[in-house]
Amino acid sequence: MNVIKTACYSMLLSLTVSFSIQAQGTSYSAKKGKLSDDQLKRWSHLDLSKDSIPGMSVDRVYAELTKGKKSKKVIVGVVDSGVDIDHEDLKNVIWTNKKEIAGNGIDDDKNGYIDDIHGWNFLGDSGDENLEMTRILKKADDGSAEYKAAKEEYEKMYQENLQGKQQVDFIFKANQAIKDYLKKDNYTLEEVKAIETTDASLNRSKQVMMSIIGQAGPEFNENLNEYKNQVYDMLNYNLNKEFDGRKVLGDNADDMTNIHYGNNTVYGPDKKDALHGTHVAGIIAQSRHNNLGGDGIADNVEIMAVRAVPNGDEYDKDIALSIRYAVDNGAKVINGSFGKSFSPHKQWVYDAIKYAEKKDVLIVHAAGNDAKDIDVESNFPNDSDDKKTEFAGNVITVGALGYEYGEKVVAPFSNYGKLNVDVYAPGMEIFATTPNNTYKYEQGTSMASPNVAGVAALIRSYFPNLTAKQVKYILLNSGTPVEGKVVVGGDPKDVRAFADLSTSGKMVNAYNAFKMAEKMSPKPKRKKVRG
């Protein structure tokens, strides 16, 4: 949940500053000035050496490397909040289960999921949920370290959100006062500044809103509503011990004997709630150069939608079954833009990850958005139970980058870890599909992960004989290194070597990955000609 809830808030566009870093003998300079609208919409596809923007060089791949080469369709499982499969820029790349007959109410392929035409919805009609720490506290105190840690974290977060509610209520009251005075719902900073009044209360509201607009920009109303929804959802659902979101589904999340539940409506009960998953799917596969929205990374993939991430923390059971479902139905890459700090049934997920490894499926996972060191603090799911030794070789954990190359290149919210974050990729201001034929900028490691999943799918598409472990090796070793120091966690006082923030010390680069894949890919054997 922490990945979703804190990932998707718009940030102000800022001017980039000139900055140069030496990387393997190459000097890169940051772009000066503001990015154009076109550059911003596709910055993750651009090239650092050519455009001075720390993208993944995706456009160079298509311009220079893919011509005349054949590719094979790759299925990408998107385990998320749901996907709008009817979206104008996604409907042509949605996976269809050819073993099922749509709408006949029969489990034609006998996998236990009736009419799973485009994937499966393990949440059914449920949407809002507790955080895992809340669920732990709803059970009896067993004296465990996990219970103690959950209680400590819960009390801290509850107080923070109570304070947040007081703050947001105060701001909304000031906002309403200005709306009433100006007799309009939408107003500008200039209009607020122009208010002349002797009313002390109105003057306070004026000062408050001048400050808010100064920080949030013209879209302050949208940002305020998002902030309010986040705080109220936390108190009403995520941290509410009296709330039980699972009741709607009618499944026991602590019982793994029942694995067939949910339904086939992969976008959930309301398409608008599938915003996160639809955005993730678009980053990977929205159609390229069709004059709609943005461009996807991979050009020959199908998106398999698996809904398992609610407005709250995902259940270990749902995630484990989602991974297995995607694997069993042909996915070669699975994206997981979710995460949490507690995982009571983590072994179920670990077993699913090992199952995917056995079936040669690559899993790409978001590192999280708490600006914390996950070599020390927990972020589930992961591929190391002790935070030191990997138990599987098919998982890539991704941190997020911004478009401003230099010491601010690491997104201020991104988690990091020399051992447990593998690589970094673009994750700030990423433009992609959102429900009901709309498009939006979103940000978070939630966006960095599908950028990497897209590159992985691209490589697996053009080089299908490479294994999941080989593709992971390629993505980690072909990236662009940043041999300099960067700000960590948005704290200007915390400056560290970029190489110390992940296993690879690199940013994913699709161009380099493609070229390395060409060298590693086994060449077809020539048939002997008999003379």
N, C-alpha and C positions, 0 to 999 in steps of 0.2 A: 504493500500500500504506500509506503513512503515514497516509492518511485513515482507513482501516479499522482498522489495528492500534492506533492511539492514541485512537480516537474513542469507543469503546463501554464505558467503565468507569464504574461508578456513583460518584456523588459524594454527600457528605453534604449533606442539606438544611440550609440555614442560615437564620437569621432575617434578614429584610430590614430595612433601616434607612430612616428617612424621608429623602427626598432630592427636591429640586425643581429642574427644569431649564427654562429658557425655550426654547421652540421655536416660531418664527414667531409670537411674541406670546402663545402659549398656555403656561400653567404646568402641568406634570404632576408629580404627587407619587407616589412609590413606595408600594406597599402596605406597611403596617406589620404585622409579625408573620409567622407561618408560613402558607404557602398551605395550604388545605384539600386533602384527597386529590382531590376533584373538580376543583378549580382547577388542581392540578398536572398531572392527566391531560390537561387540555385548555388549558393556559395559552397555547399558541401560537395558539389560536383567539380569545382574549379581546382586549379593547380597552383601550388605555392610558388614554384619557380616562374610560371608564366603570368599568373594573375596577382601574385603577392597576397593571396588569401589561402589560409591553411585548410583547403578542402582535400578531397580524397583522389583527385585527378581522374574522376570517372569519365568526364568528357574526352580526355586524351585517349582513354582505352578505346572508345568507339570510333574516334577520329583516326587513330593510328594502328590499332592492333587487331580489331575484330573483322576487318574487311576480308571476305573470301573464306572465313572460317565458319564451320558449322557448329551449332550449339544444340544441346539436348534439354528438353523441358525439365525443370526442377520444381518440386513441390516444397513450399515453405510453410511450415505450420506457425501461425500467429496465435500464441496462447495469451489472451488478453481480455479486455472488457467486452469484446464483441466487435464485429466488423459489418459495416453497411455494405452488403454484397450487391446492392442495387445502385451504388454510386456510379455516376457517369464515367469516372476515370478509373474505376476498379472492376466494373462488371465483366469486362473482357478477360480479366486475369484471375477470376475466382475458380478455385478447384471444384470439380464436380465428380462425385463418386459414381463411376460408371457401373458399379455392381448393384446399385440401388435403383428402384423404379420410383420416381417422385410421386408422393401423395397417395400411395396405395395402402399405407398403414401396415405394411409387412416388412419385416427385417430380412430383406432379400439376400444380403451378403452374410447373414447370420453372425454378425459381430456383437449383437446385443443392443444395438442402437437403431431404432426404427426410423426409416426415411432420413438418414444422415447424409443428405445430398451434398451439402457444402461444408460439412464439419459437424461439430456438436456443441451444445450449450449445457455445461455441467452445473450452471447456476439456476437453470429453469427460469421462473419468473421473479426470482429474488434479485436484489440489487444492492441495497445498503447492508453493511455488515459491521461487526465489532473489529477492533484491532485484536491481534493475537494476545497481547498482554491483558486486555479486558477479559477475553475468554478464559485465560489462565486464572485470573482473580475471581471469576464466577464459580470456580471449583474450590473445594476445600483446601485450606493451607496444608500442604504436605511437608512443610519444612525444607523444601528443596531450594537450592541456590537459584533455580529458574524462577520459582514463585517469588522469592525475595527481590530478585532483579526486576521482575515484571511489576511488582508493587511499587518499587522505587521509581521506575520509569513512568508508570501510570500516574502517580501523584504529581510528579513534575509536569507531565504533559497536561494533566487536567487543570492545574493552576494556570499554566500558560494560556490555555484556551479560555478559561474564565476571564482572565485579563484581556485576552483578545476580543472576547464578546463585549466587554465594557468599552473597549477602544472602538470597535466597529459600530456599536450602537451610538456612541458619541459622534463619530464621523457622519453617520447616516442622518443623525438629527441635524447636524450643521448643513449637510448637503440639501436636506429637505427645506431648511429655512431659506437657503439661497434660491432654490427652485421656486418657492412660494413668492419670494420678493420679486424675482425676475419674471415670474409667471411663465416659465418654460422648463422642460425637463432636461434639456441639453443646453449647456452654456459654456463659454470660453473663459480663459484666465483673464483676458482683457475686460470682459464684462464684469467679472468679480472685482477686479481692481478699480473699476469705475464707480462702484457703489459708494455713495456718500451717505452716512447715517449717524445719528446721535444715539441710536438704540444700541446699548452695550451688548446685549445678547446677539443681535444681528452682526455687530462688528466682530465679535468672537468667532461667529460662524464664517465670516469673511476671511479672517486670518487663517482659520483651520483649512478652508478649502483652497486658499491661495497656496498654502504649503503642500496640500495633497496633489493639486494639479501640477505644481512645480516638480514634484517627484515622479508622478505617474504619467504625466503627459495628457494629451487630448482624449485618450481612451480611459480616463480615470473612472468614469461610471462603470464600465465593463470590469475594470480591475477591482473596484470596490465590491461589486456584486460577487465576483469570484472569491474574494477574500471573505466576504460574509458567508457565502455558501460553505467554504472550507471550515470556518470556525463553528458554524451551526451544525454542520454534519458531524464534526468531531464530538460535540457535546450531545447531540441527539441520537447518534448512531454509534460512531466509532468507539467512544469512551463511555457509553451508556450501558451499565451493567444489567439494566432491566430490559434491554432490547435484544431480541433474538431473530436475526435475519434468516437463519436457516430453517425456521419453522415453515416458511412459505414453500420451501423445497421438499420438506418431509423426509430428509435424509439425515442419518447419523454420521457426522463427520469423523467420529472416532471409531467407526466400524468399517473395516476394509472388505468385509465379506460381500457387501452390496456395492457393485460397481456400475450398475445400469440404472441411472437416474438422469433427470434433466429433460431437455427436449431439443429439437432440431432448429429452433429459431436462433440462429447464430449471432444476431445483433441484439438479442435480449427483448424484454417487453416493450422497450421504447428505444428507437434508433438513436435519439440524441444522447443516450447514456453510453453509446458505443463510440463516443468521440475518440477516446484514447486509442482503442484498437484500430479504428478506421485510419487514424493518423499514422500509426505504426505501419499498417499495411501499405499505405500510400508511399511512405518513404522507401519501402522495399520495391514496390512494383507498379506504382501509378504509371500509366502509359507515357512513353517518352515522345516529346516533340509533337503533341497533338493539339496544341494551343488550348489545353485545359489545365488549369492549376500548375503544379510543378511536374518534375520528372522523377520517375523511379530509378533506382540503381540498376536493377537487373532487367533484361529485356526479354527473357524467355522463361518465365516462372509462373506458377499458379499459387494463389494464396488459399491455404486451408484455415478456416476460421474455427478456433476452439475457445469458447467463452468460459473463463474460470476465474477472472479477476474482478471482484465486486468493488463497490465504493466502501472500502475498508480493507482489511487484510485477507488475502486469499487463504483457503484451507489447503493444508498439505495433501489431503486426499484428492482434492480436485486437480491440483497441479500434477501429482504423480500420475493420475489417470489421463490427464490431458497429454502429457508427454508420451505415454504409451499409445494413446489413440492416434496421435500424429505419426508416430513411428510405424504402427501397424498399417496405416493407410498410405504409406509411401513418401512421407516427408523426408527430405535429405538435410534440411536445415530447419531448426526450430528457434523462433525468437521469443524471449521471455523478458518483457519490460515491466517487471514487478519485483517486489522484494519486501522483506520484513525482518525485524530484529529477534523474533522468537519463532521457534519451529518445533512444537511438541512431537510431531510425527515425521521428523526430518528423514528418518531412515527409509520411509516410503518413497520420498523424493529421490534420495540417493540411489535406491534400487532402480528407480525409473531412469535415472541418468545413466547408470551402468547398462541397463537394457538398451538404451539408445546407442551407447558406445558399441555394444555387441552387434547392433544392427547397422553400424557405420553412419550414424546420424550426428550432425554437428549441432550443438546447442549454444546460442549466443545470448548472454544475459547482461542486464543493466547493473552497474556497480552500486547505484543508489545515490540519493541526493541530499545527504545529511552533512556533507563536507567533513566526513570522518575517515579515519584510518581503519579499513576493514581487515588489516593484519592484526588489529587489536580488538575492535568491536565487531559484533556479529552482523552479517547481512545474508539472509537466506533467500533462495537456495544457493548453494555453492558446491564446489567440487573438492573441498578439503574440510574434513570434520575437525581437524586440529589446527586449522589455519596455516599449516606448514607443508603438509604432504598431500598432493592430489591423489584421489582414489580413482579418477577417470581422466582420460586424455582428450575428451571431446567437448569440453566447455571453454568458451571464451568470455571473460568478464570485461566489460567495457566502461571506461570513464569518458566524461564529456569535455569537448573543446568548444571555445567560442571562435568567432571569425576574426578576432583581433590578434594577429600574430605578434608574439613577443612575450613579455613577462606576464601578460594577462591572458595568455592563450588557454589556460585551463579554466573551465567554467567554475565560478565561485561556489556552486552548490555541489560539485562532483565529489563523490567518495574517491579514495585513492588507496594504494597499498602495493608495496614493492613485490609482495608475494601473491596477493589475491586479486589484484587488478592486472589484466593481461596487456591491454592496449587502450589507446584513446582514439576518439572519432568525433566528428561534428555533432554537437548536441544543443546548441543555443540558436534560437530563431530559425527553426527548420520549418519550411513551408510544405504542407501536404494536405491530403484529403481529410475532410471531416464530414459527418453525416448529412444526408439530404442535399447532395451535390454542392457542398460548400468546401472552402479551403481556409486554412488558418496557419499562423505561425505558432508552434509549440516548442517547449524546450525541456531538457532534462536528460539524464542518462537513458531515459526511456526512448529518446530520439537517437542517441548515439548508438544504442544497441542495434536497431534495425538498419542503420547505415552500414554497420559491419555485417549484419546478416545479409544485406543486399549484395555486398561485395563477395561474401562467401558463396551465395547462390550464383553469382556471375561466374565465379571460378569453377564451381561444380558443374555449371551448365556447359562451359566451353572445354572443360577438362574432366569429364565424368569418370575417368579411370583413377583419379586421385581420391584417396581416402579422407574421411573426416579429420583424422589426426594430421594428415599431410596438409590439408587446407588450413588447419589451425597453425601449423608450423609456418606456412607461407605468410599468413596474415601478420603474425607476430614478428617475423624476421625480415619482411620486405618493406616494412613501414619507414616513414621518415623520422629520423631521430632529431631531438631538439637538445643540443649540447649547450644548455644554458640554464639559468635559474628562472623559476616562475613563481607567481603568487599562488598560494594554496588556501583553499577555503575562503577566498575573497578577502583575506586578511593581509594587508600590505606589509605587516610586520613578519608574516610567515612566508619566507622566500626559500625555496629549495630547488635542488637540481631536478629537472624534469625526469631524468633517468631514474630517480629514486621513487617515483610515484606509481610505477607499474613494472611488471616483469620484463617487458620488452623495452621500455623507455622510448616507445615510438608512437607515431600517429599512423593510422591505417592509410595505405596508399594503394589504390586499385590498379594503377598503371604498373607499379613495381611488382605487385602481387601477380598480375597477369603474366608478366615477363618471367618471373620466377617459376610460375606454374608451367609455362612452356618448357622450361629447362628440366623440371622435375617429372613432367608427364612422360610415361613410357611411350616410346615410338612404336607404331604398328610394325609387326614383323613383315619383311618382304617375302613374297612367295618365290621359291626357287624356280627358275626357268630351266627346263630340261632342253639340252641342245641335241 
